[in-house]
Amino acid sequence: MFVLGFALAICLTPLSEFFLNLIPNLFKEEPLDTNDRIRCPGFRDEATCKSHGCVHARVSHGPSCFMKKDSFGFKIEEVSESRDGMEVRLSNLSENTPYGPSLTSVNVSITYITAEIVRVKFLDNQNERFQVPVQNEFPLLQEREKVDHSSLAYEVLIHNKSDIFSFEIKRLKDLTVLWDTSIGGLMLSDQFLQISSYLPSKNIYGLGEHTHPTLRHPLMYNTWPMFTRDQFPEGDNMNLYGVHPFYTCLENSTNSHGVLFLNSNAMDVELLPAPGITFRTIGGIIDLFFFVGTDPESVVQLYTSLVGRTQMPPYWALGFQLSRYGYNSLDNLKTALERTRKADIAQNFSLAIGVTFASIVEDFLISESSNHHSIKDVEL
């Protein structure tokens, strides 16, 4: 019996050492930066990642290839006050980014649009870049009102910590920081522009158009692509018909604010666990509007005061629409019309028939080679 017990002790000793060595690894914490990593998109292996100036470190969740906070950013050269805001001149910290040469000199224009709306725009000082022309129709930008600086609901703070530019948007009432770009990730090149920020809460809503499983978005490094295309919803996070780079944040205090990223190039938005957010686009400029409201309704009111109020549609347009993609002949279309009439369903205006009637899917050209060439003769 003594011999058996001694033998078991000898056999179990290596196993006990194994489990003792395993326990610390089971409870070992991951690096602190796992919740606010700014992804270096497009680099799948370690060698490619590092060769482009990014850092590679695997974690259980989040990107393995990411950028350090002091990489590819900008430093402040000059700050000046203006009548309705501030101007900040920046120079790059690195001549190159993983996606091409960095813009050399950048001007950050901070404009107090109203007491509750502030604009932050990044402009290339050496080259003119495309800006979304629809802003020329924005009511608040056409009829600028004089802003009393003492009545501002926000404060814009400029930082140059360790010679790295960042800015904060702070709500003055309760000192909540709405945006804080000290998270890093600011990158400006010709065909890759990126800006990231910490967020004050995890209650983020908006950012269309996709099939969102919930109104409140998950913040687990979820990436939402944005570029309009003729794609009906099929699940996942694929980009659909529209683009609306605007979100509302319900803060922990129950106050709310909104952010519009005014850009019409292909883009994506990534939500970080920190909580944080990253906007990326392949052209144009970084043009941000911040709406400092008190609740979600007031945020939307501020937003529509900038871009314009929605027109009230005619009453008849609020009814049902008979619409189908795939009427393969004019006879089928006529049959659908007649069937609708026999069912005593009023036909107020039109019947939507998709784009199969068109010449190479051009909405205003009827194809002479299709079965729909006589569609213009149909009486509704």
N, C-alpha and C positions, 0 to 999 in steps of 0.2 A: 504493500500500500504506500509506504514511504517512497519507494522507487518510482511508482506511478505518479505520485504528486510532484516529485522533484522533476520528472520528465515533462509534465504538463507546464510547470513553471518555466522551464527552459524554453519550451515551444511558444508559450504565450508572451514571453518578454519582448521579442521583436514586434509582435502584433500590438502590444500595449504602447511601445515606442512609436509605432506607425500612427496609431490613433491620436496620441498626444501631439505628434507633429502636425497631424491633419487639423486638429481643432482650431489652432490659431488662424489657419488659412480659411476655415469655414466662416469665421467671424471677422476676418480682415476687412476693413473698410476700403472702398474704392477711392481713388483720388478725388479731392474735393471738387474738381472741375467737371465732373461727369454730368452735371445738370445744366451747365451753361457753355458747352462747347459750340464753337462756331465752325460748322462743317466746311471742309474743302471739297466741294462736290466734284465728282468725275474721276477721282483717283482711287482705284479699287485695291491696289496692292501697296505694301509698305515702301518698296523701292521708288515707285512712281510718286507716291505721296511726298516722301522726303526730298526727292529731287526737285520738286516744285516749291520747296520752302515751307512745307507744312509739317506738322507733328503727327506721328503715328503711335497710338497706344490703345490697345483693345480694352473694351469694357463690356459689361453684360448688356448695357443698353446705351444708345447714343452712337455718334460717329466715331470710328477709329481714326480717321484722317481729319484733322482739324487744325486751326491756326492759333498761334499764341496771341495773347491780347496786345502785345507790342509789335505785331507784324503788320506790314503793309498799310499802316495808318498815316496820319498827317500830324504836323506840328503847327502851332500858331506863329504867324509872322507879325500880324497886326490886328488889333481890335479897335473899332471906332463906333461911336454912337451916331445914330441917325435920327431924323425927326420922328420916324415911326418904327424904330427898332435898332438893330445893330448890324454891322458888317464885320466879318471875320475873314482875314486872308490867311490861307493855309499853304504849306509846301509839303511835298511827300516825304515820308521817312525812308522809302525804298523806291528805286527807279523801276523795279519790276514787280509784278504780281504773278500768281500762278496762271493767270489768264491773259497776260500781255503787259506791255509797259503801263506804268501808273501815270495818271494825269499829274503833271508837274506842279501846277499852281491852281488852287481852287478858291473861289470866293463863296462863303456861306452868308446868305442874305436872310436875316431874321426880321420878319415884318409883323407888327401888331395890326392885324386886320380889324378886329374889334376887341372889346374888353374880354371876350371869351374865346376868340379865335386867333391863333398865331400860326404863321407860316415859316418853315425852315427850308430853304432852297440852296442846293449845291450847284455852282456854275463853274465851268471850265474857263479860266482866265485867258487861255490861248486859242481856243477854238469854240465857235458857236455850235451848240448841240440842239437837237430837236426837242421842242417843248410841246406839250399837248395843246393844240389850238382851241379846243373847246373852252379853255379858261377865258378866252376873249369874250365869251358870252356870260360868264359868271356875274350875277348882279352886284355882289359886294366888291368885285374887282373893277367894275365899271364906274361905280359911284362910291368912291372911297370916303368913309367918314373919318373925321378927326377923332383920335382916340386919346382919352384922358388917362395918362399913365398911372395916376393915383387910383384909378378904378379897375385896373387889371385884375382878373381872377387868377392869373398865372405869373410865374417868374421864369425867365430863361437864364440859366447859369452856364457860363463857359469855363471849361477846365483845361489845364495844360499839364496834368500830373505826369511826371517823368518825361516831359516833352512830347506827350501824346494828347492830341486834341480829343475832347469829348464834350457833350453838352447834356444838360438836364432841363426838363420841363417840370415845374413844380406848381402844384395847386396852393395858392397862398392861404386859403381858408384853414386848411388843416395840415399844410406842409407835406402832403403826399407827393412823392416823386412819380410823375406819370410816365416819363421817359428818361432813361439813363443809358447813354451810349458808352459808358466806361466798360461795358462787357467786351468791347473790342469788335473786330470784324469789319471796320470801315474800309472799303476797298473801292477805288474808282479807276477803272480803265476804260478803253474805248468801247468794248463790247461786254463788259462785266462790271456791274455796279452793285454794291452791297452795303447795307447798313443794318445794324442790330441794336437791340436795346433790352434792358431789364424792364419788366412790367410790374405794376403794383399788386396785381392779384392774378389768380388763375381763371377768372371768369371772363373769357374772351368769346365774343359772338360776332358773326358776320363772315366776311371774306368769301364772296361767291364768284363764279357759280360752280358748285360741285354737289355731289350727293353726300351731304353731311349726315352721319348717323344720329347725331345729337345737336341741339342748338348750341350748347356749351361745348367748346372744342376741347379735345384731349391735348395735353401738352407733353407729348412723349416723342419729341423730335419728328412730329408729323409734318410732312411737306405737302403743300397744296399748289399744284401748277395752275397758272392762269394764262390762257390764250384762247380766244374765241374760236369755236369750230362747230360744225354741224354734227353734234354728237348727243344723242338722247341718253338720259341717265341709265346706267347699268350697274351702279354700285361703285365700290372702291373710291379713290379720291381723284379720278380723272377729271380733266378740264372739260367744260361743257359749252353751252351757247354763249354765255355772257361772262364779263369780267367786272368785278366790283371790289377793288382793293381797299376796302374800308372796313374797319372793325370798331366795335363798342366794347369797352371794358367796364364791368361793374366792380368797383373797388371794394375793399373789405369794409370801408366805412359806409357803404351803400351809395356813395357818390358815383357818378359815371363820367367817362370821357370817351371821345372817339378820335380816330386817326385815319386820314385819307392819304394814300400814297398815289399821287397824281402822275401816272405814267401809263403809256399805251403800248409799250413793247412787251414781248413775251416775258413773263416773270414767274417766280414762285415765292411762296411764303412758308417759312418754317417756324413752328411753335416749340419752344424749349421748356423743359421742366422747371427751370430756375425760379420763377417763370420769366420767359423772355420771348423775343420775336426777331426774325431775320427776314428782310425783304431783299430779293435779288432780281435783277433785270438785265437784259442784254443790250440796252440802248437808252437814249434820252438822258434825263437827269434824275437825280433824287430830289423830289419835290413833296414835302410833307405838310399837311394841315392838321393842327391839333384843335379839338373842340372841347373846351372845358365846361361841361355841363354839370347839372346836379342830379339828374336821373336819366335813364335811357331816352325818354321822350324829349327832354330838353336837348340832348345831344343830337337827335335827329332833326329837331327844329333848327339848331345851329348849322347843321350840315346843309339842309335845304335852303337856309338863308344865303349860303355861299353859292351853291350850284344852281339854285332856282327851284321854285315850287312845282310840284307835279300838276299838270293840267287835269281838270276834272273830265273824264271821258263821257261821251254821250250815253244816255240811259240804255239805249238799245245795245250798245257794245258790251254791256255787262252780262248779257245772256249767254246761252249755249252756242257753241260753234261746231258745225259739222266739218271736221277736218280729217283728211286721211292722205297719207303718202302711199302712192301705188295704184291710182286709177290708171289702168293700162290702155284704156281706149276712151274715146269720146262717148261711145254708146254706154259704157259703164257709168260715166259721169251723169249722163242724162237719166239713166235708170235710178241713180241715187237721188237726183232732184225730184223725179216723179214720185218716188217712194216717200220722200219727205212731205210732199204736198198732200198725198193721200192720207197721211197720218195726221193731217191738220196741224202741222208744225209750221209756225210762221217763219217766213224767210225774209228777214229784214234788210239784209245787205248783200252778203256774199257767201260763197262756198269755197273753203280753202282746199286746194287739190294738190298741195305739195309742189315740187319743182320738176316732176317728170314731164310736164308739158313744154318745158323751156328748152331753148337752144343752149347746149352745153351748160345747163344749170344757171343761165343768166335770166334773172327774174322777168325782164321786160321784153324778151325775145321769144316768140313762139316758134318751136321747131317745125319746119316744113317736112321733115323726114319722119316725124313721129305720128302716132295715131291721134294726136291732138291738134292737127293743123287747122281744123275748123272751129276751134274753141271760141274764137272771137265772134262767131255767129250764134252762139247759144244765148237764148233769152231766159233770164231769171224771173 
